[in-house]
Amino acid sequence: MRTVQRAPVSGLVLVVALLTAVQTAVGLGAVGWAVGLSTATTAAALLAVGLHRTATTRFGPANAVTLVRASLGLAVAALVAASFAGPDHRGLLVALTAVALALDAVDGRVARRTGSMTPLGARFDMEADAFLILVLSVAAGPIVGWWVLAIGFARYALLLAEQTWPWLRVPVPPRYWRKVVAAIQGVTLAIVVSGALPTPEAVMLLLVALALLAESFGRDVLLLVRVHHDLRAPDRGRGRRRVRPATPVVTPAPVGSHLARSAGG
């Protein structure tokens, strides 16, 4: 239990170590430090709340990998913020992003092999990916235009929508294509941020990624709309009754997980 309680603090310490290394290597500046420390503190607090609410007793190796990946994402956020106030250290930013994206393929495998897949782990994994994609879309904004934030804010738009329509929180059947689309968003943004492509080609690549995201997102939303409609459908002759949705709804993939691989990914 003590290991679980130490996890948020360990993550915070790791982020500080990464920021210190970045400061030593290229310099970070006051803006970078402010963003890095504030987002790291917020992330640690949210993780602590999640661990407490789910009564987690074992953090597990898969979550440890995700913690490292999330810490790298926070360091990337600090670099992106620093780039708006000073030199653009694009090489280091892309290198940290590449490691984070590579680890995205590791934590799911570790979770399966160790039998440590949990709803908290899936959510932690999803939020770590969503944050990195948001940060990369901010970094890509000055290159291709701020419309690219549509990719980064998709996950957070969903969270706002759930406040109005709680039925959007219903889990949907896992779908491999959703994981593929999630990977495409991160890799595409990383390529664009690296400056490897001329602007027209970068714009086209991002438009394709956004279209795939909209298709995956829209398919899940349409499924939930149909399920919600079926659950509210009246029964002829017996007033109203609940009916089972035509498509079975199973865990663990929440809507929006096309933005991040689930723990099983």
N, C-alpha and C positions, 0 to 999 in steps of 0.2 A: 504493500500500500504506500509506503514511504517513497518507493521508486516512482509510482504514479504521481504523487504529489510534487515530486521534484522535477517532473518532465517540463512543465511550463518555465520553471526557473532555468533549467538546463538549456532550453531553447533560447531564452533571453541571453544567457551567457554566450551561447554559440554565435548569436547575431552580433553581439558586441565584439567578439573575437574576429568575426568576418569584417566588420566595419573598421576595426583597428588595422587589420591586414590591408584592406583597401586604402586606408589613410596612409599607411607606410609605403604602399606601392605607387599610388598615383595621386593621392590627396583626395579628400572628400569635401571639405568645406563645411561651414556651419549649416547650410541648408540640407546637405546630405545627411549629416549627423542628426539633425532635428527630425527629418522624415524617417530615417532608419530607426532611431530610438523610440519615436512615438508609435510607429506601426508595430514594432517588435513588442512594446509594452501592451498595446491593445491586443495583439495576437496571443500573447501569453495569458492575458486575463480571460479571453474568450475560450482558450483551451482549458484553462482551470475550471471555468464554469461548466464546460461540456463534460469534463471528467467527473465533476461533482454530481451533475444531474443524472448521468448514466451510471453512477456508482461503480465506475471502472476500477477493478482491483489489479489489473495487469496491463501495463502500457504496450508491451509486445514489440518484437523486432520490426514488424512492418510499420507500426506507428513511429518507431525511431527513425526509419528511413524517411518517412514523410516529414518528420520534424526537421531533418537535415535539409530536405527539399524546400520546405517552407522558409527556413532560415536563409537559404540561398535566394529565394524570391524576395525576401525583405532587403537583402543586400543589394539586389538588382534595383529595387525601388529607390534605395538611397542613391545609387549611381545615376538613375534617371533624373531624380530631383536635382542632384548636383549638376547635371549637364545643362539645366536651364539657367544656372547661376554662374557657370564657369566652363572649363574645358570639357569636351565630350570624349570620355574614355570608352569609346565604343568597343574596342577589342576586349577589354576586361568584362564589360557588360555582357557581350555575346558569349564569352567563355563561361561565366557563371550561369548564364541561361542554359547553355548546352548541357552542363552538368545536371542542372535541375530537371531538364527535359529527359535526360537519360535515366535519372533516378525514378522518373514517373513510370518507367517500365519495370522497375525493380520491386517497389513496395507491394504491388498486387501479387506478384509471384511469391514473395516472401510470406505474405498473408496466407496464400493457399497452401504452401508447403508446410507452414507451421500451424495451420488450423487456427489462425488468430484473426479471421475476418469478423468484424463487428460493425454495427451501424455507425458507431462513433468514428471508427477508422475510415469508413467510406465517406462520411461527411468531412472529416479532417482532410482526406485526400482531395475531395472535390473543391473545398474552399482554398486549399493551397494552390491548386491549378487555376482556379478562377482568379485569384489575386495576381498570379504571375501573368496571366493573359491580359488582365486589366493594365498592369504596369507596362507590359510590352506594347499594348495599343497606345498608351500615352507616349511612349518613346517613338512610336511610328508616326504619331500625329504630325510633327513638323516635316516629315519626309513626304507623306502622301496626302495629308489633309486630315482634319479632325473628325471627319465622318467615320474613321476607323474605330473610334470609341464605341461605335455600335457593337463591335465584337466584344470589347472589354466590359461593357456595362450590361450585356445580355443577362448574365447570372443575377446581377443586382436588380435589374428590372423585374425579373421573376420574383425575387424576394418581396418587392413592393407589391406586385400583383397578388401574391399569396395573402397579403393582409386584407385585400378586398374580396378575393375569391378563395377561401380556405381549401376548396376541393382540388386546387392545383397542387396541394401537398401530397396527394395520394400517390403512392409508389406506382411505377409503371414497369412492365416486363423488361428485363434486361435485353439489350440489343447490341450486338458487336459493332454495327455501323456507328452507333453513338460514340463508342470509344475511338473509332477511326477518325471521326469528325473532330473529336476533342484534341487528338494528337495533331491533326492538320492545322488547327488554330495556332497552337504554340509554335510549331515548326515554321509555319508561314510567317508569323510575326517576327520570329528570330531572324529569318533570312532577310526580311525587309529591313529590320533594324541594323543588320550587319552592313548594309549598303552594297551588298553583292549584286543587286539588280538596278538598272536604270529606273527612274520613277514611273514611266508608263507601264513597264512590265511588273513592277511592284504593285501598282494599283490594280492591274488585271488579276494578279495572283490573290490579292486580298479580297477582291470582289468575288472570286470563285469560292474562297474560304467562307466569306460571309453568306453566300448563297447556300452552301452546304450546311452551315450552322442554322440558317433560317429553316431549311427543309427538315433537319433533324428536330429542331425545337418545335416547329409547327406540327410535325407528325405526332409528337407527344401531347401537345396541347389539344389537338383534335381528338385524340384518343380519350383524354380526360373529359373533354366536353361531351363526348358520346356516353361515357360512363356516367357522368353527372346527370345527363338527360335521362338515361335508362333508370337510374335510381329514383328519379322523381316522376317517372311515367305512371299515369293512373291505370288502375286495373279495371277493365270494363266489367261492370256488374258487381264488383266488390269494393268500390271506392278506390282507395289508393293502396298500393303495396309496393314493397321494394323488390326489384328484380335483379338477378345477377347480370353483371356486364357481359356483353358478348365476348369480349376478350378478357381472359383472366388477368387480374392485377396481382403481381407478386413482388416481393422485395428482392434485391436491395437497391434498385436503381431509381433515385428520385428524378423528377423532371429537372432538367438543368444539368444532369450528369453528362450530357454531351459536351459540357464545358470542361469536364474533368473525368479522368478514368476512375471508375469505382474501385473499391479495394480488391475486387475480383479481376480488375483489368491489369 
